[in-house]
Amino acid sequence: AIEIVDGYVVYCAAPTPDHQTAGRRLANMLERHARAAMSQGHECLAVNSDVDLRLRDLPLLNRRPDVVLYRCLDRERGERLRAEHALLVVEIVSPGSETQDTTDKLGEYAKAGVPYYWIVRLDRTGVSIIERYRLDRASMLYKHTGTFMKDEPGDAPSISNPIPVTIEWS
């Protein structure tokens, strides 16, 4: 896959099978909750993995988030996925992507106005940690709003924004 950063093409290593599986499962989970939100009257929502997300036109900045929850695009008008459509971007940390996911992309997604950002970490069994960030519109920076850990006792954690989601670790 390629991303475009400041107008330059950046090649991204192909994700590992574990990374792909985690991305697919997170996307499926978010899609289930998006459907539920829409049945309760929420605007049209879509979930995708590994799609081009335009963060800036000049210099061109295109990222391919692992998972993105966004407002439905107007296909008739040929609308492209841009930062203003995105509600939540999820990046799964791979051994080589730590700095990109926790520093570069954190800043880029915030500056582009993406309201919510999750950094997901894996263990041998799949997703084990979800760090959650919310955009502070005044500073256009992310504030850490909490971390879910799989091995914490208690009920399945849930959030209400950008849509209600219960985290099913399985």
Biotite code that builds the C-alpha atoms (Angstrom):
import biotite.structure as struc

atoms = struc.array([
    struc.Atom([0.000, 0.000, 0.000], chain_id="A", res_id=1, res_name="ALA", atom_name="CA", element="C"),
    struc.Atom([1.107, 3.578, -0.480], chain_id="A", res_id=2, res_name="ILE", atom_name="CA", element="C"),
    struc.Atom([0.346, 6.764, 1.403], chain_id="A", res_id=3, res_name="GLU", atom_name="CA", element="C"),
    struc.Atom([1.120, 10.279, 0.245], chain_id="A", res_id=4, res_name="ILE", atom_name="CA", element="C"),
    struc.Atom([2.765, 12.520, 2.824], chain_id="A", res_id=5, res_name="VAL", atom_name="CA", element="C"),
    struc.Atom([3.593, 16.129, 1.942], chain_id="A", res_id=6, res_name="ASP", atom_name="CA", element="C"),
    struc.Atom([3.245, 15.241, -1.709], chain_id="A", res_id=7, res_name="GLY", atom_name="CA", element="C"),
    struc.Atom([5.726, 12.342, -1.486], chain_id="A", res_id=8, res_name="TYR", atom_name="CA", element="C"),
    struc.Atom([4.791, 8.706, -2.014], chain_id="A", res_id=9, res_name="VAL", atom_name="CA", element="C"),
    struc.Atom([5.480, 6.586, 1.068], chain_id="A", res_id=10, res_name="VAL", atom_name="CA", element="C"),
    struc.Atom([5.441, 2.802, 0.763], chain_id="A", res_id=11, res_name="TYR", atom_name="CA", element="C"),
    struc.Atom([3.917, 0.940, 3.704], chain_id="A", res_id=12, res_name="CYS", atom_name="CA", element="C"),
    struc.Atom([4.965, -2.585, 4.578], chain_id="A", res_id=13, res_name="ALA", atom_name="CA", element="C"),
    struc.Atom([2.188, -5.112, 4.031], chain_id="A", res_id=14, res_name="ALA", atom_name="CA", element="C"),
    struc.Atom([0.407, -5.765, 7.333], chain_id="A", res_id=15, res_name="PRO", atom_name="CA", element="C"),
    struc.Atom([0.878, -9.110, 9.078], chain_id="A", res_id=16, res_name="THR", atom_name="CA", element="C"),
    struc.Atom([-1.976, -11.643, 9.078], chain_id="A", res_id=17, res_name="PRO", atom_name="CA", element="C"),
    struc.Atom([-2.639, -10.872, 12.790], chain_id="A", res_id=18, res_name="ASP", atom_name="CA", element="C"),
    struc.Atom([-2.848, -7.151, 11.968], chain_id="A", res_id=19, res_name="HIS", atom_name="CA", element="C"),
    struc.Atom([-5.258, -7.846, 9.071], chain_id="A", res_id=20, res_name="GLN", atom_name="CA", element="C"),
    struc.Atom([-7.457, -10.089, 11.240], chain_id="A", res_id=21, res_name="THR", atom_name="CA", element="C"),
    struc.Atom([-7.630, -7.471, 14.000], chain_id="A", res_id=22, res_name="ALA", atom_name="CA", element="C"),
    struc.Atom([-8.530, -4.767, 11.461], chain_id="A", res_id=23, res_name="GLY", atom_name="CA", element="C"),
    struc.Atom([-11.283, -6.877, 9.918], chain_id="A", res_id=24, res_name="ARG", atom_name="CA", element="C"),
    struc.Atom([-12.770, -7.759, 13.312], chain_id="A", res_id=25, res_name="ARG", atom_name="CA", element="C"),
    struc.Atom([-12.688, -4.142, 14.501], chain_id="A", res_id=26, res_name="LEU", atom_name="CA", element="C"),
    struc.Atom([-14.317, -3.005, 11.250], chain_id="A", res_id=27, res_name="ALA", atom_name="CA", element="C"),
    struc.Atom([-17.042, -5.673, 11.599], chain_id="A", res_id=28, res_name="ASN", atom_name="CA", element="C"),
    struc.Atom([-17.669, -4.691, 15.233], chain_id="A", res_id=29, res_name="MET", atom_name="CA", element="C"),
    struc.Atom([-17.891, -0.970, 14.357], chain_id="A", res_id=30, res_name="LEU", atom_name="CA", element="C"),
    struc.Atom([-20.162, -1.732, 11.403], chain_id="A", res_id=31, res_name="GLU", atom_name="CA", element="C"),
    struc.Atom([-22.591, -3.667, 13.650], chain_id="A", res_id=32, res_name="ARG", atom_name="CA", element="C"),
    struc.Atom([-22.743, -0.708, 16.038], chain_id="A", res_id=33, res_name="HIS", atom_name="CA", element="C"),
    struc.Atom([-23.066, 1.783, 13.145], chain_id="A", res_id=34, res_name="ALA", atom_name="CA", element="C"),
    struc.Atom([-26.088, -0.158, 11.831], chain_id="A", res_id=35, res_name="ARG", atom_name="CA", element="C"),
    struc.Atom([-27.624, -0.117, 15.301], chain_id="A", res_id=36, res_name="ALA", atom_name="CA", element="C"),
    struc.Atom([-27.029, 3.660, 15.563], chain_id="A", res_id=37, res_name="ALA", atom_name="CA", element="C"),
    struc.Atom([-28.634, 4.218, 12.152], chain_id="A", res_id=38, res_name="MET", atom_name="CA", element="C"),
    struc.Atom([-31.668, 2.138, 13.174], chain_id="A", res_id=39, res_name="SER", atom_name="CA", element="C"),
    struc.Atom([-32.002, 4.586, 16.099], chain_id="A", res_id=40, res_name="GLN", atom_name="CA", element="C"),
    struc.Atom([-32.062, 7.522, 13.694], chain_id="A", res_id=41, res_name="GLY", atom_name="CA", element="C"),
    struc.Atom([-28.339, 8.352, 13.310], chain_id="A", res_id=42, res_name="HIS", atom_name="CA", element="C"),
    struc.Atom([-27.288, 9.725, 9.897], chain_id="A", res_id=43, res_name="GLU", atom_name="CA", element="C"),
    struc.Atom([-25.952, 7.279, 7.307], chain_id="A", res_id=44, res_name="CYS", atom_name="CA", element="C"),
    struc.Atom([-22.611, 5.760, 8.402], chain_id="A", res_id=45, res_name="LEU", atom_name="CA", element="C"),
    struc.Atom([-20.048, 3.556, 6.666], chain_id="A", res_id=46, res_name="ALA", atom_name="CA", element="C"),
    struc.Atom([-17.024, 1.602, 7.903], chain_id="A", res_id=47, res_name="VAL", atom_name="CA", element="C"),
    struc.Atom([-14.027, 0.658, 5.815], chain_id="A", res_id=48, res_name="ASN", atom_name="CA", element="C"),
    struc.Atom([-10.531, -0.751, 6.158], chain_id="A", res_id=49, res_name="SER", atom_name="CA", element="C"),
    struc.Atom([-7.460, 0.368, 4.307], chain_id="A", res_id=50, res_name="ASP", atom_name="CA", element="C"),
    struc.Atom([-9.083, 3.073, 2.149], chain_id="A", res_id=51, res_name="VAL", atom_name="CA", element="C"),
    struc.Atom([-7.536, 6.348, 1.013], chain_id="A", res_id=52, res_name="ASP", atom_name="CA", element="C"),
    struc.Atom([-8.411, 9.167, 3.392], chain_id="A", res_id=53, res_name="LEU", atom_name="CA", element="C"),
    struc.Atom([-7.574, 12.658, 2.081], chain_id="A", res_id=54, res_name="ARG", atom_name="CA", element="C"),
    struc.Atom([-6.354, 14.789, 4.983], chain_id="A", res_id=55, res_name="LEU", atom_name="CA", element="C"),
    struc.Atom([-5.046, 17.750, 3.009], chain_id="A", res_id=56, res_name="ARG", atom_name="CA", element="C"),
    struc.Atom([-4.841, 18.881, -0.610], chain_id="A", res_id=57, res_name="ASP", atom_name="CA", element="C"),
    struc.Atom([-1.685, 21.018, -0.519], chain_id="A", res_id=58, res_name="LEU", atom_name="CA", element="C"),
    struc.Atom([0.820, 19.604, 0.036], chain_id="A", res_id=59, res_name="PRO", atom_name="CA", element="C"),
    struc.Atom([-1.077, 16.387, -0.633], chain_id="A", res_id=60, res_name="LEU", atom_name="CA", element="C"),
    struc.Atom([-1.621, 14.209, 2.443], chain_id="A", res_id=61, res_name="LEU", atom_name="CA", element="C"),
    struc.Atom([-3.345, 10.852, 1.952], chain_id="A", res_id=62, res_name="ASN", atom_name="CA", element="C"),
    struc.Atom([-3.337, 8.187, 4.658], chain_id="A", res_id=63, res_name="ARG", atom_name="CA", element="C"),
    struc.Atom([-4.783, 4.659, 4.607], chain_id="A", res_id=64, res_name="ARG", atom_name="CA", element="C"),
    struc.Atom([-6.138, 4.116, 8.115], chain_id="A", res_id=65, res_name="PRO", atom_name="CA", element="C"),
    struc.Atom([-6.557, 0.523, 9.296], chain_id="A", res_id=66, res_name="ASP", atom_name="CA", element="C"),
    struc.Atom([-10.240, 1.227, 10.020], chain_id="A", res_id=67, res_name="VAL", atom_name="CA", element="C"),
    struc.Atom([-12.346, 4.352, 9.531], chain_id="A", res_id=68, res_name="VAL", atom_name="CA", element="C"),
    struc.Atom([-15.942, 5.131, 10.532], chain_id="A", res_id=69, res_name="LEU", atom_name="CA", element="C"),
    struc.Atom([-17.347, 7.922, 8.399], chain_id="A", res_id=70, res_name="TYR", atom_name="CA", element="C"),
    struc.Atom([-20.470, 9.687, 7.152], chain_id="A", res_id=71, res_name="ARG", atom_name="CA", element="C"),
    struc.Atom([-21.781, 8.109, 3.945], chain_id="A", res_id=72, res_name="CYS", atom_name="CA", element="C"),
    struc.Atom([-20.430, 9.685, 0.778], chain_id="A", res_id=73, res_name="LEU", atom_name="CA", element="C"),
    struc.Atom([-22.592, 11.100, -1.994], chain_id="A", res_id=74, res_name="ASP", atom_name="CA", element="C"),
    struc.Atom([-21.857, 8.591, -4.771], chain_id="A", res_id=75, res_name="ARG", atom_name="CA", element="C"),
    struc.Atom([-23.885, 10.532, -7.332], chain_id="A", res_id=76, res_name="GLU", atom_name="CA", element="C"),
    struc.Atom([-21.573, 13.518, -6.878], chain_id="A", res_id=77, res_name="ARG", atom_name="CA", element="C"),
    struc.Atom([-18.529, 11.207, -6.864], chain_id="A", res_id=78, res_name="GLY", atom_name="CA", element="C"),
    struc.Atom([-17.577, 12.340, -3.368], chain_id="A", res_id=79, res_name="GLU", atom_name="CA", element="C"),
    struc.Atom([-14.160, 11.128, -2.144], chain_id="A", res_id=80, res_name="ARG", atom_name="CA", element="C"),
    struc.Atom([-13.398, 10.202, 1.473], chain_id="A", res_id=81, res_name="LEU", atom_name="CA", element="C"),
    struc.Atom([-11.969, 13.267, 3.197], chain_id="A", res_id=82, res_name="ARG", atom_name="CA", element="C"),
    struc.Atom([-11.165, 14.182, 6.796], chain_id="A", res_id=83, res_name="ALA", atom_name="CA", element="C"),
    struc.Atom([-14.463, 16.051, 7.246], chain_id="A", res_id=84, res_name="GLU", atom_name="CA", element="C"),
    struc.Atom([-16.400, 12.804, 6.626], chain_id="A", res_id=85, res_name="HIS", atom_name="CA", element="C"),
    struc.Atom([-14.422, 10.778, 9.186], chain_id="A", res_id=86, res_name="ALA", atom_name="CA", element="C"),
    struc.Atom([-15.807, 10.334, 12.712], chain_id="A", res_id=87, res_name="LEU", atom_name="CA", element="C"),
    struc.Atom([-13.308, 7.782, 14.016], chain_id="A", res_id=88, res_name="LEU", atom_name="CA", element="C"),
    struc.Atom([-9.962, 6.595, 12.709], chain_id="A", res_id=89, res_name="VAL", atom_name="CA", element="C"),
    struc.Atom([-8.349, 3.435, 14.099], chain_id="A", res_id=90, res_name="VAL", atom_name="CA", element="C"),
    struc.Atom([-4.666, 2.603, 13.647], chain_id="A", res_id=91, res_name="GLU", atom_name="CA", element="C"),
    struc.Atom([-3.318, -0.789, 14.714], chain_id="A", res_id=92, res_name="ILE", atom_name="CA", element="C"),
    struc.Atom([0.281, -0.546, 15.916], chain_id="A", res_id=93, res_name="VAL", atom_name="CA", element="C"),
    struc.Atom([2.725, -2.837, 14.127], chain_id="A", res_id=94, res_name="SER", atom_name="CA", element="C"),
    struc.Atom([6.340, -3.254, 15.222], chain_id="A", res_id=95, res_name="PRO", atom_name="CA", element="C"),
    struc.Atom([7.471, -0.825, 12.499], chain_id="A", res_id=96, res_name="GLY", atom_name="CA", element="C"),
    struc.Atom([4.636, 1.704, 12.818], chain_id="A", res_id=97, res_name="SER", atom_name="CA", element="C"),
    struc.Atom([4.871, 2.761, 16.484], chain_id="A", res_id=98, res_name="GLU", atom_name="CA", element="C"),
    struc.Atom([6.219, 6.282, 15.866], chain_id="A", res_id=99, res_name="THR", atom_name="CA", element="C"),
    struc.Atom([3.971, 6.893, 12.852], chain_id="A", res_id=100, res_name="GLN", atom_name="CA", element="C"),
    struc.Atom([0.795, 5.771, 14.636], chain_id="A", res_id=101, res_name="ASP", atom_name="CA", element="C"),
    struc.Atom([1.484, 7.387, 18.016], chain_id="A", res_id=102, res_name="THR", atom_name="CA", element="C"),
    struc.Atom([3.132, 10.629, 16.850], chain_id="A", res_id=103, res_name="THR", atom_name="CA", element="C"),
    struc.Atom([2.870, 11.525, 13.135], chain_id="A", res_id=104, res_name="ASP", atom_name="CA", element="C"),
    struc.Atom([-0.657, 10.306, 12.432], chain_id="A", res_id=105, res_name="LYS", atom_name="CA", element="C"),
    struc.Atom([-1.883, 11.472, 15.842], chain_id="A", res_id=106, res_name="LEU", atom_name="CA", element="C"),
    struc.Atom([-0.928, 15.015, 14.832], chain_id="A", res_id=107, res_name="GLY", atom_name="CA", element="C"),
    struc.Atom([-2.111, 14.739, 11.223], chain_id="A", res_id=108, res_name="GLU", atom_name="CA", element="C"),
    struc.Atom([-5.571, 13.358, 12.018], chain_id="A", res_id=109, res_name="TYR", atom_name="CA", element="C"),
    struc.Atom([-6.040, 15.992, 14.744], chain_id="A", res_id=110, res_name="ALA", atom_name="CA", element="C"),
    struc.Atom([-4.973, 18.860, 12.494], chain_id="A", res_id=111, res_name="LYS", atom_name="CA", element="C"),
    struc.Atom([-7.321, 17.563, 9.773], chain_id="A", res_id=112, res_name="ALA", atom_name="CA", element="C"),
    struc.Atom([-10.201, 17.676, 12.291], chain_id="A", res_id=113, res_name="GLY", atom_name="CA", element="C"),
    struc.Atom([-10.965, 13.937, 12.730], chain_id="A", res_id=114, res_name="VAL", atom_name="CA", element="C"),
    struc.Atom([-13.016, 13.924, 15.983], chain_id="A", res_id=115, res_name="PRO", atom_name="CA", element="C"),
    struc.Atom([-11.917, 10.540, 17.412], chain_id="A", res_id=116, res_name="TYR", atom_name="CA", element="C"),
    struc.Atom([-8.735, 8.467, 17.109], chain_id="A", res_id=117, res_name="TYR", atom_name="CA", element="C"),
    struc.Atom([-7.962, 5.029, 18.520], chain_id="A", res_id=118, res_name="TRP", atom_name="CA", element="C"),
    struc.Atom([-4.531, 3.454, 18.775], chain_id="A", res_id=119, res_name="ILE", atom_name="CA", element="C"),
    struc.Atom([-4.905, -0.328, 19.022], chain_id="A", res_id=120, res_name="VAL", atom_name="CA", element="C"),
    struc.Atom([-2.280, -2.751, 20.291], chain_id="A", res_id=121, res_name="ARG", atom_name="CA", element="C"),
    struc.Atom([-2.227, -6.493, 19.776], chain_id="A", res_id=122, res_name="LEU", atom_name="CA", element="C"),
    struc.Atom([-1.038, -9.438, 21.790], chain_id="A", res_id=123, res_name="ASP", atom_name="CA", element="C"),
    struc.Atom([-0.826, -13.054, 20.618], chain_id="A", res_id=124, res_name="ARG", atom_name="CA", element="C"),
    struc.Atom([-4.601, -13.466, 20.828], chain_id="A", res_id=125, res_name="THR", atom_name="CA", element="C"),
    struc.Atom([-5.647, -10.267, 19.034], chain_id="A", res_id=126, res_name="GLY", atom_name="CA", element="C"),
    struc.Atom([-6.633, -6.787, 20.200], chain_id="A", res_id=127, res_name="VAL", atom_name="CA", element="C"),
    struc.Atom([-5.519, -6.261, 23.805], chain_id="A", res_id=128, res_name="SER", atom_name="CA", element="C"),
    struc.Atom([-5.385, -2.475, 24.291], chain_id="A", res_id=129, res_name="ILE", atom_name="CA", element="C"),
    struc.Atom([-7.402, 0.410, 22.828], chain_id="A", res_id=130, res_name="ILE", atom_name="CA", element="C"),
    struc.Atom([-6.136, 3.933, 23.596], chain_id="A", res_id=131, res_name="GLU", atom_name="CA", element="C"),
    struc.Atom([-8.841, 6.500, 22.915], chain_id="A", res_id=132, res_name="ARG", atom_name="CA", element="C"),
    struc.Atom([-8.365, 10.141, 21.902], chain_id="A", res_id=133, res_name="TYR", atom_name="CA", element="C"),
    struc.Atom([-10.876, 12.944, 21.335], chain_id="A", res_id=134, res_name="ARG", atom_name="CA", element="C"),
    struc.Atom([-10.185, 16.098, 19.359], chain_id="A", res_id=135, res_name="LEU", atom_name="CA", element="C"),
    struc.Atom([-10.057, 19.315, 21.341], chain_id="A", res_id=136, res_name="ASP", atom_name="CA", element="C"),
    struc.Atom([-11.420, 21.794, 18.770], chain_id="A", res_id=137, res_name="ARG", atom_name="CA", element="C"),
    struc.Atom([-9.834, 24.812, 20.471], chain_id="A", res_id=138, res_name="ALA", atom_name="CA", element="C"),
    struc.Atom([-6.262, 23.531, 20.150], chain_id="A", res_id=139, res_name="SER", atom_name="CA", element="C"),
    struc.Atom([-6.881, 21.038, 17.277], chain_id="A", res_id=140, res_name="MET", atom_name="CA", element="C"),
    struc.Atom([-4.953, 18.482, 19.340], chain_id="A", res_id=141, res_name="LEU", atom_name="CA", element="C"),
    struc.Atom([-6.063, 15.132, 20.719], chain_id="A", res_id=142, res_name="TYR", atom_name="CA", element="C"),
    struc.Atom([-6.781, 14.617, 24.413], chain_id="A", res_id=143, res_name="LYS", atom_name="CA", element="C"),
    struc.Atom([-6.368, 11.097, 25.752], chain_id="A", res_id=144, res_name="HIS", atom_name="CA", element="C"),
    struc.Atom([-9.815, 10.048, 27.017], chain_id="A", res_id=145, res_name="THR", atom_name="CA", element="C"),
    struc.Atom([-8.945, 6.611, 28.353], chain_id="A", res_id=146, res_name="GLY", atom_name="CA", element="C"),
    struc.Atom([-7.471, 3.206, 27.645], chain_id="A", res_id=147, res_name="THR", atom_name="CA", element="C"),
    struc.Atom([-9.352, -0.081, 27.531], chain_id="A", res_id=148, res_name="PHE", atom_name="CA", element="C"),
    struc.Atom([-7.361, -3.209, 28.413], chain_id="A", res_id=149, res_name="MET", atom_name="CA", element="C"),
    struc.Atom([-8.605, -6.675, 27.616], chain_id="A", res_id=150, res_name="LYS", atom_name="CA", element="C"),
    struc.Atom([-7.474, -8.236, 30.892], chain_id="A", res_id=151, res_name="ASP", atom_name="CA", element="C"),
    struc.Atom([-9.237, -5.686, 33.107], chain_id="A", res_id=152, res_name="GLU", atom_name="CA", element="C"),
    struc.Atom([-11.968, -7.217, 35.268], chain_id="A", res_id=153, res_name="PRO", atom_name="CA", element="C"),
    struc.Atom([-15.591, -6.147, 34.847], chain_id="A", res_id=154, res_name="GLY", atom_name="CA", element="C"),
    struc.Atom([-18.124, -5.865, 32.054], chain_id="A", res_id=155, res_name="ASP", atom_name="CA", element="C"),
    struc.Atom([-17.268, -5.235, 28.417], chain_id="A", res_id=156, res_name="ALA", atom_name="CA", element="C"),
    struc.Atom([-16.235, -1.572, 28.169], chain_id="A", res_id=157, res_name="PRO", atom_name="CA", element="C"),
    struc.Atom([-18.463, 0.753, 26.188], chain_id="A", res_id=158, res_name="SER", atom_name="CA", element="C"),
    struc.Atom([-18.324, 4.267, 24.781], chain_id="A", res_id=159, res_name="ILE", atom_name="CA", element="C"),
    struc.Atom([-21.013, 6.661, 23.604], chain_id="A", res_id=160, res_name="SER", atom_name="CA", element="C"),
    struc.Atom([-19.037, 8.751, 21.076], chain_id="A", res_id=161, res_name="ASN", atom_name="CA", element="C"),
    struc.Atom([-18.925, 9.072, 18.133], chain_id="A", res_id=162, res_name="PRO", atom_name="CA", element="C"),
    struc.Atom([-21.585, 6.310, 18.310], chain_id="A", res_id=163, res_name="ILE", atom_name="CA", element="C"),
    struc.Atom([-22.440, 3.864, 21.093], chain_id="A", res_id=164, res_name="PRO", atom_name="CA", element="C"),
    struc.Atom([-19.995, 0.922, 20.941], chain_id="A", res_id=165, res_name="VAL", atom_name="CA", element="C"),
    struc.Atom([-19.468, -1.987, 23.300], chain_id="A", res_id=166, res_name="THR", atom_name="CA", element="C"),
    struc.Atom([-16.022, -3.511, 22.952], chain_id="A", res_id=167, res_name="ILE", atom_name="CA", element="C"),
    struc.Atom([-16.316, -7.263, 22.481], chain_id="A", res_id=168, res_name="GLU", atom_name="CA", element="C"),
    struc.Atom([-12.771, -8.517, 23.091], chain_id="A", res_id=169, res_name="TRP", atom_name="CA", element="C"),
    struc.Atom([-13.569, -11.886, 21.563], chain_id="A", res_id=170, res_name="SER", atom_name="CA", element="C"),
])
